[in-house]
Amino acid sequence: MSNKIVAGNWKMNKGFTEAEELIEELISLFEKEEVESEVIICPPFPYLEIATDYAQDGFFKVGAQNISPFPCGAYTGEVSAGMLRSMEVDYCIIGHSERRKYFNEDDKMLTAKVNQALENKLIPIFCVGEALPEREAGKHFEVVRRMVRHGLFHLDTSEFAKVIIAYEPVWAIGTGVNATPQQAAEMHAYIRTLIAERYGDDIAAQTKILYGGSLNAKNAADIFSQPGVDGGLVGGASLVAEEFFEICKKA
Ligand code: PGA
């Protein structure tokens, strides 16, 4: 194993048949050539059931893109962490910038989601990242610090140790403009210093920090080779089997 993680965030894409085809294409690629990284696919809710069925082949694990902040009950339209766990989903993306922006998810809600995930043995993939004006104003470290502290630092050490962090600068998501390998390495190192201050050096060293934002088969190797980059969270490029497979191979 390379110790790296590559997660594919399908977002709100694909019909049922297309989703199944994509999974089958991926499996046939994984069957032909072994990939060293841990691979996670995060399809929309309605396709999680087929994804977890196919996951039994052992080529990938399955994550959801969101969970409810509530445990169960009268919350029409919501999907709980416990439901996902009962379907053998292992991971959950929490705090993606699209959820923060379009669904007004604030720190309080994200904290509740992180707690729900951990209580139900789902591993949170917790996303942080600054918007372009924040980077241009030199505030990117401050913004990411606030997100990491407010979203995660209420956890005790053993709970925090289960969390994966994804650094996804908003200006790089879906734009074709990825962070440079240096920018990614610099922010990952900064996040690790924050973790070290709160939880100590060992936890900081072992925490997985993924990069996300316009990752593709061409730029993945450079970004993944940076110190402190433990893999990637891939959006658009995870919708094409060959491209996602190439990225997984680079990790
Ligand atoms: P992208 O999305 O790879 O399409 O930029 C990444 C993400 O939003 O997780």
Residues whose N, C-alpha, C, O or C-beta is under 5 A from the ligand:
A	BS01	PGA	N9 A172 I173 G174 T175 G212 G213 S214 L215 L233 V234 G235 G236 A237
